[in-house]
Amino acid sequence: MYEAYYRLSAKPFQLTPDPRFFYSSSGHRKALAYLVYGASQREGFIVITGEVGAGKTMLARMLALKLEQQNLVLAQIVSTQLGADDMLRMVGSAFGLPEEKSKAGLLRDLERLLIAMHQQGRRALLLVDEAQNLPIGAIEELRMLSNLQHGEKSLLQTFLLGQPEFRRTLQSPGMEQLRQRVVASCHLGPIDCAETEAYIVHRLHIAGWNGDPVFSDQVFPTIHRHTGGVPRKINLLCDRLLLLGRLDDKHRIEADDVAEVLEDLGHEYAPLTVHSGGR
């Protein structure tokens, strides 16, 4: 709605992760470099944790882009409360196998498929999102799949993306064998105030922003204060802010406008105290 009004070529603050808009904050840059190294090991588990909306899925997609020249076959699961057998069926389905088979038959077919991929020079990578929802039995099933080998080569590498509580799960006594297979791990924290401004401006420029609307000095610190530097919250707030600008025919956004949007969003953000400022 506001894209045409501000002459933008795309929606800059969509909630769906889009690698075109990836902003390389200091934390994301270090995490990505570490994960690329871990992926180069071609075995075991890579663990990415972070608060809701911190950018875990975006980071995984950027990693997949970096690996796409390596004949990568990427299968993805968004987990729920899966049991051990259900996890195996979900993995098989993610790689294109039918779900009707018995566990033994599915495991046999999955191994054959992974061996065929390996012989063709293709690499299998499994991405499990929302891993904090996995019961111990499902995690153990993933660990058992990591044992699949052809010769001395591992047939499957797994990425586990989850909220911070997933780290507590990994530290439980029964997870020792899996912990020994983690080749890389990182935690995504929030971005700071300066990076919040740079993040917003970066996304606007990718969407074709040419300075309309103008943002006053206090807008960016106010956004950071009430989003905690969490990218998804920043996107939600900025999207609503530009919508407000369009509805009120604004070409300059002030901190008071942020206050109005925050009031509309209600309980999702902390109470606001704003001292307006301009430039």
Secondary structure, DSSP 8 states (H G I E B T S, - for coil): -HHHHTT-SS-TT-SS--GGG----HHHHHHHHHHHHHHHT-SSEEEEEESTTSSHHHHHHHHHHHHGGG-EEEEEEE--S--HHHHHHHHHHHTT--S-S-HHHHHHHHHHHHHHHHHTT-EEEEEEESGGG--HHHHHHHHHHTT-EETTEES-EEEEEE-THHHHHHTSGGGHHHHTTEEEEEEE----HHHHHHHHHHHHHHTT--S-SEE-TTHHHHHHHHHTT-HHHHHHHHHHHHHHHHHTT-SEE-HHHHHHHHHHHGGGS----------
